[in-house]
C-alpha cells in the first residue's frame, strides 16, 4: 500500500494522498493527547516511535490490524497493538456512521492506549479499566441521560465479548472518572502497572455512585 509518511516526536504517521491535508491535524491531536495523559500519570517516554496508520478504507484497516475479515464489526474503527508498535484508525473520511468529530475522539482514544500501555499491560487488566481510561481522556463519555443509575452494569461483567454488548463503552469512562475522584492518579497508575489489584478499591455501590456523580457533574 502506497502510504506517505509524516514524522512527529512519538509517531510515524502513514496516510494516503486523500488524507494528506488532514494528517497534520491528526498528528497534532495525537501528540496533544499523549502529552496530556503522560502528565497526569507521569508516564515514561515511549520506547520507540509508533507507526500510526490512517487507513483509507475498511479493507486496509482489516489487513493492517491482522484481523480476520469475518471477525470485523462495524464499530471497530481503531486499534492499538503495543507489541508491534502499530496504531490503526480508519480515516475520518471513510467512516459513514459517525461524525468527523467522533473520529477525532477515536484517534485520541488510541493515543491514550499507547501511553497507558507504557505503564502496564492491558492484557492483564480488566477491560472496563483500560477502555475506561481511554474513553475518559478522549472525551467519549456519553450524555448523562443515557446512563442508568439504578442498574448500571457491574464492573466484573464488562470484559471480553460482554464489554460492548453490556454497555462498556457507555459506562466505563464514568467508572474510571469516579475511581480517579476517589483515589487519585497515583493509585490508578499503581493498579495499571500491576503493583496493586483494582478489586480492593471497588466497594459495593461503586457503579451506581459513579453514574450518580457523573449525572450531578453534568447538571
N, C-alpha and C positions, 0 to 999 in steps of 0.2 A: 504494500500500500504506500502511496506516494505522499507522505506527510512532510510538512515543513516544520522547522523546529525554532522555538523561542526559548532562550535560557534565562532563568532568574536565579535568585540566591539559593533556593532549595529544590527547584524543579527544572526539568526539560519538558516544555510544552510542545506537543505534537498536534498539528492541525492540518486540515485540508485547506486549499485555497479559498474555498467557500466560507471558511471561518477566519480567514486572515485578519479581517477588520475587527473581530471581537476577541481575538486571543489575548491581546494586551489587557483588556478589561477583565477577562477571566483570570489571567495571571495575577493581576493586582488584587482581585478578590481572594484568591487562594493565599497569597503571601500575607495579606491582612489577617486572614483567619488563623494562619499558622502563628503569627506574632501574638495575636490576642490570646489564644489558648495557651501558648507557651509561657506567657507572662503570668497567667492565672495559676498554672500548675508548676511553674519553674521547671519546665520540661527541658531535657538535654537537646543539644543541636542534633539535627538529623545526621545519621552516619554517612549518608551519601545523597546525591541528587536523585530524586524520584522521577520516573517518566510519567507524565500526565497526558493521557491521550484524550483528545476531543473527537469522539467518533462521529463520522458524518452520517451514519445510519445504524439501524439495529444490527444488521448482519456483521458489520465491523466490530461493534461492541461485543457481540457473542464470540467472535473469533479472538479478539484481544484479551477477553477475560478468561478464555479457555473453557467456558461452559458448554454443555450440550444444548443443541437447538431446542430439544423437547423440554428442557428444564427452564427455558426462558419464560418469564411472565412480564406482562406489560408494565408493571410497577417498577421493574428493575431498570433503573436509568443511571446508576452509579455503582462503582465497585472499587475497593481498595485492597490490594494484596501486598502486605508488608514484606513477605519473604521474597517476592520477585521485584519489589521496588517499583510497582506499577499501579497507577490510578487510571481508571477509565470512566468517562462520562459520555453520555450521548449528547451531541451538540444541542444547545437550546433551540436551534432552528430545525432540528429533525424530530422534535417531540411535539406531538399534536394534542395530548390530553392534559397538558398543564402549561402555565404561562412561562414566559422567559424569566420573570422574577422568581418563580418557583424553581426553575432550573439553576439559577444562580445560588439559591439556597442549597440545592443538592450539591453543587460544586463546593460550597463552603463546608457542607456536611462531610464530604470525602476528605477535605483538608484537615478537618478536626480528627478524623480517624487516624491519619498519618501521624499527627502529633501524639495522640494518646497511645498509639502502638509503640512509640518510642519509650513510653513509661512502663508498659506491661503488655502481655499477650492477650488479645481479645478472646482467643480461643479458650482460655482458662477462666473467663469471667462470665457472669450472667448477661444475657443479651439485652435485658432491659437497661442495664448499666452502660454497656458500651454504646448501644444505639442512642440511649437517652442523653448521654453527654454530647454526641454529635447533633442530635435534634435540638437540644437546648442552645448550643453555641452557634448553630446555623439559623436560629430564629424560626424553627419549624413547628413549635408547639401550636396546635390548632386553637380555635376560639374557645373561650371558657365554656360557652354554651354547649359545645359538642362533647364535653366531658361529664360523665355521670358520677356525682359524688356519693351516691347511695350504693352503687355496686360496681366500683372500678375493678379491673382485673387484678388479681394478686400478682405480685412481682414474680413469684415462683412459677406462674403459668406462662410467663412471657419469654419463651425460649423456642428455638427450633422453628418448625413449621407453624406452631401455635402463636408465634410472636405477631405476625401480621394479621392472622385471622381473628385473634382475640383483642386487637386494638393496640398492639405495642407501639406502633408509630404515632398513635394519638396520645397515649398516656405516658410513655417512658420519659419524655422530656420534662413533664411536670414532676414526675417522681424524682428525677435527678436534681431538679431545681430545689425541691423540698429537702433532699439529702444535703445539698450544699448549705441551705439555710440553717439546718440543724447542726451540722458537724463541720462544715468548712472545707476548703480546698485541700488542706494538708491531709485530712483524713481520707478524702476521696482518692488522693494520689497514693496513699499507703495501700488502700484497698486495690487500686488499679495495678500497683506494682507487685501485688501478691504478698505484701507484708502482713496484711490483716484480711480476715474474711468479712464480707459485707453482711453476712447473715446476722451477726451480733448487733447490727445497727438498725435492723428492720423490726420495729416493735409493732404490736397489734394496733391496727388502725392507721398504719403508715400511709397506705394508698389513699384512704378517704381523706386524711389530713392534708395530703399533698394536693389533691384536687381542690379541696376547700380553700387552701392557702392561695392557689393559683386563681381561683374564681374571685377571691377577695382582692387580690392584687390587680385584677383586670377591671374592677368596678370604677 
